[in-house]
């Protein structure tokens, strides 16, 4: 599904509208502009004339690439494991409140770990809430699932 954020030229605020599927050509841009005019009328109760310039601010899409060959399973990263000896206080919403979350490295997820825990890496942090598990799949992705008793 594709969406686009648009506004009338000179406006500060955008509206998000559905973008047509397929190739983006003149007809698709005309349809996008019409979608914007209709949404503007729905939200604000009026629309500008069809010749009023609209600006495309952002296009969002969901894409999936299919590799030419299947991905090879990989060995989990071998950074220095933390073995879950450190904890950090983290807030998990009104239902759970503040809890001690065990700190893990990505390498520690070669075994399933149960939340609450925090997986720290040099470029990201994954927070695993209570009642959820985290582990690495065969490609090294962090997979988070609801705990099954």
Order of alpha helices (4+ residues) and beta strands (2+ residues): beta-beta-alpha-beta-beta-alpha-beta-beta-beta-beta-beta-beta
